[in-house]
Amino acid sequence: MSILSACSSFDHRSAVPEKEKHDATVLGIPNARLYHDQVAEITYELEESLIREGRALGVKPGGVLPTGYYLSLSGGGDNGAFGAGLLSGWTAHGDRPMFKIVTGVSTGALIAPFAFLGPDYDGALTDVYTNIEPSNIYEERFLPTAALTEDALSDSTPLYETISRYIDEKMFAKIAVEYAKGRLLFIQTTNLDAGQPVRWNIGAIAASGRPGALDLFRHILLASAAIPAAFPPVMFDVDVNGKSYQELHVDGGAVSQAFLLPPTVDLQEVRKEAGYHRKSAIAYFIRNSRLRTEYSDVDRLTLPIAGKAVSTMINYNGIGDLYRMYVVTQRDGVGFNLAYIDDAFRAEHKVDFDQTYMRALFRYAYEKAAGGYGWEHEPPGLATRKRH
């Protein structure tokens, strides 16, 4: 099976029929990815992960598993330097946990594999978010031609090459090992045909041993960061009952800036069905952006107006994601902890992926976390409790 990094808007492809979207598989891996409305399948994957966790820890059914830590990493472009710095500083502080579940969207998806594998990968994560330049992310196309005849204004091949340098066989094998211990890594893309989020089950893909699995993972990360119109969509070859189709995927942030689990999934019920109890559960949400849209003097022209309107919409949608996840954590008895870029950070942001800006943001987050980060325990507007 081939996995194409992009496709021209004029290339012929055969899209999956709407009624068969849940039946489409990639590389023949049945649990490689899950739609948010596949509640039974998601619940089963979570139950099986608890069983594997119990076996790995030597806890018999009916026993109590240790505290489960969950991490959600949001989108945010080059502001991902905030999440990278926070995680590295958290390691320096000495109390960063090993996460049971890690989820990522867009730049959060690029951070997620490093966060999932723990402090041993802090060096690589630091390198990605402090030494990267625009040339490592994209190559601009000729604007008039790209706008009319191409699938994006830029070529994201440099980003795929950057991803491939860090996401190697050794890292992929380690993800498979952790999956066997009951840990889960989910990356979100948006199926453009279906207009729905897809949560890719990276551990299951790594553990499958299928030829092409590593390349699939790299393309999933590329797709999750494929900002519509700016970067090309990623096309995946899929199979439905022996017939080949192609799906078009873009940035997971087209649907939501962050996620943990669908509201329809009840963690307490999952534990009950799996036959285990858990000491406690604590979730951490790293928002790689501010809580407000940056003020700017908008030119009265089509592109600046559209750009500012879209960035404002994305910002407020992201805040809505926080409220949704907060409600779910409160229902399921999970601790809620939120970090975001606050107003004290004022470095100049000249262009996207400006190395000077990213280094300053990384250092700012690192120092705050190394000193003991002051997590907020409610989303904005509800934050009446003091940080601690």
Secondary structure, 3 states (H helix, E strand, C coil): CCEECCCCCCCCCCCCCHHHHHHCEECCECCCEEECCCHHHHHHHHHHHHHHHHHHHCCCCCCEECCEEEEEECCCHHHHHHHHHHHHHHHHHCCCCCCCEEEEECHHHHHHHHHHHCHHHHHHHHHHHHCCCHHHCCEECCHHHHHHHCCCCEECHHHHHHHHHHCCHHHHHHHHHHHHCCCEEEEEEEECCCCEEEEEEHHHHHHHCCCCHHHHHHHHHHHHCCCCCCCCCEEEEEEECCEEEEEEEEEHHHCCCCCCCCCCCCHHHHHHHHCCEECCEEEEEECCCCCCCCCCCCCCCHHHHHHHHHHHHHHHHHHHHHHHHHHHHHHHCEEEEEECCCCCCCCCCCCCCCHHHHHHHHHHHHHHHHCCCCCECCCCCCCCCCCC
